Amino acid sequence: SLEFLWNHGLDIVPKPVTVDLALGCAIYQHVDGQDIPAAGITEKDIDQSVRCLVRIKELCEAEGSAQLPIAAEACFSVQEIFQNIDGRLVRLQEAPADGERYQDLHDFLDREFVPSFTEIRQWCQATFDAQGMSLEQELAHSERTLSPSDFGFHNAMKRPNGEIVFLDFEYFGWDDPAKMISDFLLHPAMVLGEGLKQRFVDGMLSGFHEHDDLARRLAVVYPLFGLKWCTIILNEFLSEKLARREFANGVPADLVKMQAIQLEKARGLLNWVKETYSRFPHTSKSWS
């Protein structure tokens, strides 16, 4: 993906130098820059992120684009989003119920998450029916875009001149721009003020103006991706997540505390989704 972007003039990503597939390692250009703290994100930073995604979108017809893969966990219909959430929910429900913290998890899933998911799923169905749209209808290729699929300032560095270099394109590929926008707004690694979120959405809708129905579709799928992020936040309860963490860093001494914090984050996000799902909350412009 980085070779594709560099070959078509996008130099705000690390330049790939060499790769050894047998060893599973690669070398990339050194980026002279600093991490971007959440409290330091500015309107100019938001504008740079929009320009990056719009420039990538403009490469959708470029030579080699057709050979690029589907982005990680891409969903091209609302039904696929439902299925993705269902799958993540089942994995959480299969977690052991022994211990106070895991009992808290199952209480949250059974009493809060599942009823909310059911309610929002029904709202999506009714909304699509009213607009003459189908939950099973796949997004046309012309309405898709190329997406980093894990895009945000948590995967970026700022050079001394203020230019942002965007990192980590391992999940890059074809995706729904509504998902790309939603994930940027919802990613727990970033804490954006409402004004910055509105600026991002307005910039993206302007930059993707030729994508018919993007605004309408975004308004419907946004709460679904909010629900998905609730389940992602709860990955600390999954055995495979804990196994990967143990392999990399050892089991954290404060695992119980970490799980409690993640559960409260998921509950807070779920409550926000329940309050806002019937109206998209992040735009200062009039659109429908």
Salt bridges, closest charged atoms under 4 A:
GLU43 OE1 - ARG199 NH1 3.33
ASP45 OD1 - LYS158 NZ 2.90
ASP47 OD1 - ARG199 NE 2.82
GLU73 OE2 - ARG88 NH2 2.74
GLU73 OE1 - LYS228 NZ 2.67
ASP86 OD1 - ARG121 NH2 2.91
ASP104 OD2 - ARG101 NH1 2.76
GLU112 OE2 - ARG267 NH2 3.05
GLU138 OE1 - ARG144 NH2 3.54
GLU143 OE1 - HIS211 ND1 3.88
ASP150 OD1 - HIS154 NE2 3.06
ASP150 OD1 - HIS187 NE2 3.33
GLU163 OE1 - ARG159 NH1 2.56
ASP175 OD2 - LYS179 NZ 3.25
ASP176 OD1 - ARG217 NH2 2.73
ASP183 OD2 - LYS179 NZ 3.15
GLU194 OE2 - HIS282 ND1 2.80
GLU210 OE2 - LYS57 NZ 2.60
GLU210 OE1 - HIS209 NE2 3.79
ASP213 OD1 - ARG216 NH2 2.83
GLU236 OE2 - ARG245 NH2 2.54
GLU240 OE2 - ARG91 NH2 2.76
GLU264 OE2 - ARG267 NH1 2.50
